[in-house]
Amino acid sequence: MKNTEKAEKKALKVLMDAADRLAGDCVRIRRDLHEYPETGWTEFRTTCRIAGYLETAGLKAALGRDIIAEDHVMGRPGEEILTEQRLRALAQGADPALLRRVEEAGGYTGAAFEIEGGRPGPTVAFRFDMDALPVEETEDRDHVPNQMDFRSKNPGCMHACGHDGHTAIGMVLARILQENRKLLKGKVKVIFQPAEEGVKGALAMVESGIADDVDVMLGMHIYPTEKEGPALAGTQTGLLATTKWSATFTGKPAHAGGAPQEGHNAILAAVAAISAMNGFLQDGRGASRLNVGTISGGTARNVIPASCTFQAETRGAETAVETRLFDRAKACVRAAAEMYECSWDMEIEGKSPAGGGEEELAGKIAAAAEQMVPEIRWSQKVQVNTGTADDFCFFLDRVRSHGGTGSYMALLGNLPDGLHSSRYDFDESLLSAGVKTCIAALTQTGTL
């Protein structure tokens, strides 16, 4: 037993020393990704950067249809936008050969890697999200990316939620594990997921079968804390279920003064639906949310509008709560269209169930991180979610369905501004802390 414990401690030290040695890589990668952000399903340069870095370390990237089930892709832009973004990726340094491999695999972004350990053991997977947001980054001089010259070069696009950091942590973690794979037991998968914003990407990955053999599913997200960081919550709980959707009404135009009876008003149908569906928010099983974020339609003030579209989302503390709310919203759209003699269509552009990590595993991870990671100043078992959603829950559900477990670690730090803000940034000491925390988590899975 003593020899085994010594070997485990030695292996842990080797991995932690590697994390210290590659801390500079983590910062450089994060800043590079921050400078060239890409939104969901257009992360072509990001995918090439990930594949290039890790294939140099001896790993092979699984791309496109190997990790994406096409029938379950949601919210992907049209071909014109995808072509434009591929060309931009090339102009901004994407490796042409790697980009060609992405295109040959269906043009889907994202990548996954498998690291085979030197001894039998469990299969553990990490998921890291990689997309940016449609946010214009601030030009304020006190904003660190402006001071250090890694502000976004892509107008109207910014890493405003830390996914640049998540991806950098995942890349360095995968390299360390690959270079020291003989120290591992079992298999480790490192998955880089596209299109987390808007919860568009995880379902297509899960339906590809990528998590079907996974025993322990791990994720990580940078979150703010009012205390001194870096710190760790072993898992997030209470992530909301959500559906992101659009409704389009098609009516009939007519002269608004001369022959209004001949028209079918699409805007009035949309407004009636919006008004009605807000009456279904109450649910004794848990909190619910409904928001209409955009609405557009019509051509002129004196023409009965023939078309109107609005974008909306529903959320619920339980999947059943959100499903009921979405179903009622859909019924309101149908009824309003009938009332105003319009046709209607609804498109689901993103979806995620409710969920969170397992508290027993979370407690072990939090204790291990506090003990093994010098950068972690304090830890707690659970951080209760405050209204957000993450389609990582699809991974958790799939792994639980065959008896596995999982955790969604919250890496806590002092953030100058909130998530999705034009001033978003984080203390880069979180990067090394994140890599080491993932290594510490592996000690609680039977991998180390």
Salt bridges, closest charged atoms under 4 A:
ASP17 OD2 - LYS13 NZ 2.74
ASP20 OD1 - LYS436 NZ 2.52
ASP25 OD1 - ARG28 NH2 2.61
ASP25 OD2 - ARG175 NH1 3.29
ASP32 OD1 - ARG45 NH2 2.82
ASP32 OD2 - ARG49 NE 3.14
GLU35 OE2 - LYS153 NZ 2.25
GLU55 OE2 - ARG101 NH2 2.90
GLU70 OE1 - ARG65 NE 3.09
GLU79 OE2 - ARG86 NH2 2.42
GLU103 OE2 - ARG86 NE 3.68
GLU114 OE1 - LYS187 NZ 3.65
GLU114 OE2 - LYS189 NZ 3.87
GLU116 OE2 - LYS187 NZ 3.98
ASP129 OD2 - ARG127 NH2 3.32
ASP129 OD2 - HIS163 NE2 3.23
ASP129 OD1 - HIS166 ND1 2.63
ASP131 OD1 - HIS163 ND1 3.06
GLU136 OE2 - ARG151 NH2 3.45
GLU137 OE2 - HIS34 NE2 2.84
GLU137 OE2 - HIS143 NE2 2.66
ASP140 OD2 - ARG423 NH1 3.08
ASP142 OD1 - ARG423 NH1 3.13
ASP164 OD2 - ARG30 NE 2.93
ASP164 OD2 - HIS34 ND1 2.87
GLU179 OE1 - ARG21 NH2 3.66
GLU179 OE2 - ARG175 NE 2.85
GLU196 OE1 - HIS163 NE2 3.55
GLU197 OE2 - HIS163 NE2 3.36
GLU197 OE1 - HIS420 NE2 3.50
GLU207 OE2 - ARG398 NH2 2.89
ASP212 OD1 - ARG398 NH1 3.07
ASP213 OD2 - LYS187 NZ 3.67
ASP213 OD1 - LYS189 NZ 2.76
GLU228 OE2 - ARG377 NH1 3.45
ASP283 OD2 - ARG285 NH2 2.94
ASP283 OD2 - ARG324 NH1 3.85
GLU313 OE1 - LYS244 NZ 2.54
GLU313 OE2 - ARG315 NE 2.83
GLU322 OE1 - LYS351 NZ 3.79
GLU341 OE1 - HIS264 NE2 3.89
GLU358 OE2 - ARG400 NE 2.42
GLU359 OE1 - LYS381 NZ 3.82
GLU360 OE2 - LYS364 NZ 3.87
GLU375 OE2 - LYS436 NZ 2.91
ASP390 OD1 - ARG127 NH1 2.94
ASP391 OD1 - ARG127 NH1 3.58
ASP397 OD1 - ARG400 NH1 3.86
ASP417 OD2 - ARG423 NE 3.81
ASP425 OD1 - ARG30 NH2 2.93
GLU428 OE2 - ARG30 NH1 2.96
GLU428 OE1 - ARG31 NH2 2.72
